[in-house]
Amino acid sequence: MTTPIQDQALSLTVNGVPVGPMPVPRGTSMQEFLHEWLGLTGARMGCGQGICNACTVMVEEDGKVPREMRTCITGAHWFEGRRVRTVEGHAREEADGSLTLSPVQTAFVEAFAFQCGYCTPGFVTAATVLIERLKVAPVPRDAVEAVVTEALDHHICRCTGYVRYHTAVRDLVLATPGLVTA
């Protein structure tokens, strides 16, 4: 006879909204929690092995630059007490109910950086983490290409949209005051 999976209380903040405590079975991936419990389907299941990074979300900690976290291989309970921003949390809802895209999302749309769009949430997350990092520690103009490549390099696009993603992020970094030094 198998032992039933035990529920464990989970509390965290997702896109600025407190969630929980709510019972979630131990061993539930964050990907499944976001999709099935919260209805947030932007973090995509790509490889299921933590390689493609289509499933990444941002983990925000006080006084620190946010970081990416893969949700397909990370258990939901690892996020206990943490603040998470999913791709749905990047845009800002206005008083009239309309959405204003984040600078990264706007740059991707303007550059038509995506093709099928499946990997886009992961790239949005990576680029946003990079922008947040550069706000704290700007880089010299001649280092921008390498910094953008490093930030996006671990994300996989099966449609080969890399050049457009890279170009959109590079152009955004160069156009945003305070991210680049002389």
C-alpha positions in Angstrom: 0.0 0.0 0.0 1.4 3.4 -0.9 1.4 6.3 1.4 -0.7 9.2 0.2 1.1 12.4 -0.6 0.9 14.8 2.3 -0.3 18.4 1.8 1.8 21.2 3.2 0.8 24.8 3.7 2.3 27.2 1.2 2.3 31.0 1.5 4.1 33.4 -0.9 3.5 36.6 -2.8 2.9 36.3 -6.6 2.9 39.4 -8.7 2.4 41.6 -5.6 -0.5 39.6 -4.3 -0.3 37.5 -1.1 -1.2 33.8 -1.8 -2.0 31.3 1.0 -1.6 29.7 3.2 -3.1 27.0 1.1 -2.6 23.2 1.2 -0.3 22.0 -1.6 0.9 18.5 -2.0 4.6 18.0 -1.2 6.6 17.5 -4.4 4.4 19.8 -6.5 6.5 21.8 -9.0 6.2 25.5 -9.0 5.2 25.2 -12.7 2.2 23.0 -11.7 1.3 25.3 -8.8 1.3 28.4 -11.0 -0.8 26.7 -13.7 -3.2 24.6 -11.7 -3.7 26.6 -8.4 -3.3 30.2 -9.6 -4.2 30.0 -13.3 -1.0 31.7 -14.3 0.1 29.9 -17.5 2.8 32.3 -18.8 5.7 30.3 -17.4 5.8 27.6 -20.1 6.7 23.9 -19.8 9.4 23.5 -22.4 11.8 20.7 -21.7 10.7 19.8 -18.1 14.4 19.4 -17.2 15.5 23.0 -16.5 17.4 23.4 -19.7 15.3 25.6 -22.0 14.3 28.2 -19.4 10.8 28.9 -20.9 9.5 28.4 -17.4 11.5 31.0 -15.5 10.0 33.4 -13.0 11.7 36.2 -11.0 12.4 35.8 -7.3 12.6 39.2 -5.6 14.3 39.7 -2.3 14.6 42.9 -0.3 17.7 44.8 -1.2 18.9 42.4 -3.8 18.6 42.2 -7.6 15.9 39.8 -8.6 17.0 36.5 -10.0 15.6 33.9 -12.4 14.3 30.6 -11.1 13.2 27.7 -13.2 9.8 26.4 -12.2 9.7 23.1 -13.9 12.4 21.6 -11.7 11.8 23.6 -8.5 9.2 22.6 -6.0 6.5 25.0 -5.1 7.5 24.8 -1.4 10.9 26.2 -2.1 9.1 29.5 -2.8 7.6 29.6 0.7 7.6 33.1 2.0 9.2 34.5 -1.1 8.1 37.1 -3.6 7.7 35.9 -7.2 7.0 37.8 -10.4 5.7 35.8 -13.3 5.5 37.1 -16.9 1.9 38.1 -16.1 3.2 40.4 -13.5 5.5 42.5 -15.7 2.7 44.5 -17.3 0.9 47.1 -15.2 -2.8 47.3 -15.0 -4.2 50.8 -15.3 -7.2 52.2 -13.4 -9.4 51.7 -16.5 -8.5 48.0 -16.7 -6.1 48.4 -19.7 -2.5 47.1 -19.5 0.7 49.0 -20.0 3.5 46.7 -21.1 6.8 46.7 -19.3 9.8 48.3 -21.2 11.1 44.8 -22.0 7.7 43.6 -23.3 7.4 46.8 -25.4 10.9 46.4 -26.8 10.1 42.8 -27.8 6.8 43.9 -29.5 8.5 46.8 -31.3 11.3 44.6 -32.6 8.9 41.7 -33.3 11.5 39.7 -31.3 9.4 36.5 -31.1 8.2 34.1 -33.6 6.0 31.4 -32.1 6.2 33.1 -28.7 6.5 29.9 -26.7 9.9 30.9 -25.2 9.1 34.6 -24.9 8.1 34.5 -21.2 11.5 33.2 -20.3 13.3 35.8 -22.4 11.1 38.6 -20.9 12.2 37.4 -17.4 15.9 37.2 -18.3 15.9 40.6 -19.9 14.0 42.1 -17.0 16.5 40.6 -14.5 19.3 42.1 -16.6 17.7 45.6 -16.6 17.2 45.4 -12.8 20.9 44.4 -12.4 22.1 47.2 -14.6 20.1 49.7 -12.6 22.3 48.8 -9.7 25.6 48.2 -11.5 25.7 49.8 -15.0 28.2 48.5 -17.5 30.5 50.3 -20.0 29.0 50.7 -23.4 31.6 48.4 -25.0 30.5 45.6 -22.6 26.8 45.7 -23.5 26.9 43.0 -26.3 28.6 40.5 -24.0 26.3 41.3 -21.0 23.2 40.8 -23.1 24.6 37.6 -24.6 25.4 36.3 -21.1 21.9 37.2 -19.8 20.0 35.5 -22.6 22.5 32.7 -23.5 20.9 30.0 -21.3 17.4 30.5 -22.9 16.5 28.3 -25.8 14.4 29.5 -28.8 13.4 26.6 -31.1 12.4 29.1 -33.8 15.9 30.7 -33.8 14.7 34.1 -32.7 17.9 34.8 -30.8 19.0 37.7 -33.0 15.8 39.6 -32.5 15.7 39.0 -28.8 19.3 40.1 -28.4 18.8 43.2 -30.6 15.7 44.3 -28.7 17.4 43.9 -25.3 20.6 45.5 -26.5 18.7 48.5 -27.9 16.7 48.8 -24.7 19.8 48.8 -22.5 21.5 51.4 -24.7 18.4 53.6 -24.7 17.6 53.4 -21.0 19.3 56.2 -19.0 21.6 54.9 -16.2 22.2 51.4 -17.4 25.4 52.1 -19.4 28.5 54.1 -18.4 30.6 56.0 -20.9 
